[in-house]
Amino acid sequence: MAALRGVIAAAATPLTDAGTIDLDPLVEHCRWLLGPGGCDGINLLGTTGEATSFSREQRVQAMRAVAQSGLPLDRFMVGTGAAALTDAVDLTREAKALGFAGALLLPPFYYKGIAEDGVVHYVSSVIEAVGADGLSLYLYHFPANSGVPYTVSVVQRLRERFGETLVGLKDSSGDLEFSANMAKSLPGFDVFPSAEGSIAKGRELGFAGCISATANVTGPHASAAFRNPEDSAALGRAVALRSAISTYPLVASVKAALAIVSGQQSWNRLVPPLEALSTDQRQGLQTALAAAGLTQQAA
């Protein structure tokens, strides 16, 4: 299976009015992202997808709906991190069995101050329970939310033990120096920063692409910039749109942007404790997106 590369959207998850995952619109949104939405790949059920707010059963239903849709699973990684080790194992096993290109695993994220040995033991336990054969595992470094980092030394130890089962890392720390050091220290290990601005130095620093929440909206511009680093206009548009969206709480703002560009107000539904943008915030976002050149489209 070809490795994931390029601009990967951390897909937002549409909800029913009862707050459950709306499966058909989810599939159609993924289809749009891989087509007119301009993205090279999709991170299904990540932070932007509100994954940790859903039960294991809800997440499996979403994974199966996408797997049965005919969409190319070699362009998907799916978030399988969970507070319970057995849930993380079950979700990772399901991602592998369904044929997704990779599973994206959070570190253990309730207990803080975990030593590196504990993080290595946790990831090793997931891999051993699922089985390394046929498993492609990405690590999800987001210390601002998880409180537990994936350090370079942790990843080095895991790579020494499990080899290319450990495919890469999504870095949502916002620290480009950390991303660059990870890529430099681990040749052949795919590092994905989380913002479109990283594309400008992506090739120089050895990144495999970026995995971005705002790629739900910026995809065509960000992908054009990734394919052609000389296309400063495309990168400028992607960065401007990200800046507009990032003015407000990110998950709610991404969903509000999708509601604006698609005309589907159901995108403004979020799972508590997250809350939708206020009316004033939505109006401010709409003004900023229009100033950044975003036009209405089917999303």
VENRA-V655085 format. One record per run of one state. SS is the DSSP state (H for helix, E for strand, L for the rest). FROM is the first residue (numbers start at 1). LEN is the number of residues. If there is no record, write none. Layout:
{{SS | FROM | LEN} {SS | FROM | LEN}}
This chain:
{{L | 1 | 5} {E | 6 | 5} {L | 11 | 4} {E | 15 | 1} {L | 16 | 5} {E | 21 | 1} {L | 22 | 1} {H | 23 | 12} {L | 35 | 6} {E | 41 | 4} {L | 45 | 6} {H | 51 | 3} {L | 54 | 2} {H | 56 | 12} {L | 68 | 5} {H | 73 | 3} {E | 76 | 4} {L | 80 | 5} {H | 85 | 14} {L | 99 | 3} {E | 102 | 5} {L | 107 | 9} {H | 116 | 15} {L | 131 | 6} {E | 137 | 5} {L | 142 | 1} {H | 143 | 4} {L | 147 | 5} {H | 152 | 14} {E | 166 | 6} {L | 172 | 4} {H | 176 | 10} {L | 186 | 4} {E | 190 | 4} {L | 194 | 2} {H | 196 | 10} {L | 206 | 3} {E | 209 | 4} {L | 213 | 2} {H | 215 | 13} {L | 228 | 4} {H | 232 | 14} {L | 246 | 4} {H | 250 | 13} {L | 263 | 2} {H | 265 | 4} {L | 269 | 10} {H | 279 | 13} {L | 292 | 8}}
